[in-house]
Amino acid sequence: MNPKNQRPEPPSDRATYRSAAYTSLLPWQVRERRFAPVGVGHRGLNPDDVYAFLDRVAGDMAAVYAALAESRRENGRIKGALRRHQIDQTRARNERDDSQ
């Protein structure tokens, strides 16, 4: 399996609301999904199958977007902490240089 299609390990510090039996969709599963045709006398695909699948894809997409937003917030917190640390270090160095 392609590494980018592998499901990442869930973060251990956050609770998940899905059952342990639920597995997120992988890109290859979406690409290869086929639906059974509707019974005799009808055309197209079984709408219940299609809507159930679309609901699952939408749920997985919502989880991905939520994880991305959390990652961006965490990135912002880390950048802010690094900036504060750099400012503190610069001030301390300047104070040492001024006292000499």
N, C-alpha and C positions, 0 to 999 in steps of 0.2 A: 504494500500500500504506500502511496505517496505520502511523505512526512507532513505536507501541509493539509492533508485530509484526515490526519489523526486527531482524535479528540483530546484537547489538553486536560490535564488533571484539574479537578475543581479546587478552588482555593480552600484551604482548611480553616481559615479564619472567618469565613462567611457562611451563613446558613443557606441551604438551598430548599426550595419549596416543591421540588419535583421528587417523585418517588425514586428509589434506588434502581428500580427496574426500567426507568425511562432512559433511553439513550438518544442524544441529540443526533439530528440528521447530519450526514456528511455530504460534501458536494457530489460525490459519485452516486450517492443514493438518490439525490434529486434528479440528476441527469438521466439515470437509468430507470426511473419510476415509470411504470406502464399501468394503465387503468383498463379494467374490463369493460367491454361494450355493454350498452343497455340491452335488455331482452329483445326478443323477436318483435318486429313491428315498430321499433323505435330506432332513432338514429343518435349517434354520439356516445358519450361516456356516461357512466353512472354518476350523476351529480353528487350523491352522498359521498362517494369515494373521493371525488375531486375536492369537494369542500373540506372534508376531513384532512386531506393531505395539505391543502392550502393553510388551514388553521395551524397545523403542525409546523409548516415552514415559517409562518408568521410568528409563532411562538419562539422558534429558534432564532429568528432574526431579531426579535425584541431582546432576547437574552444577549445576543452578540452586541447590539447597540448599547445595552446597559453596561456590559463589561467594558466596552470601549470608552464610554463616558466616565466610568469609575477610573479607568487607567489614565485618562487625560487629567482628571482631578488629582490623582496621586502624583502624576508627573508635575503638575503645577505646584503641589505642596513640596515636592523634592527640590524643584528649581528654586522656590522661595527660600527654603532652608539653606540651600547651598549659597545663594546670594547673601543671606544674613551672615553665614559663617565667613564668607570671603570678606565682607565689610568689617566684621569683628577682627579678623586676622590682620587686615590692613591697618585698622586703627591701632591695634596693639603694637604692630611693627613701627608705626609712625611715632607712637608714644615712647617706645624704646629708643628710637633714633634721636628724638628730641631731648631725651634725658641724658644722652651721652655727650 
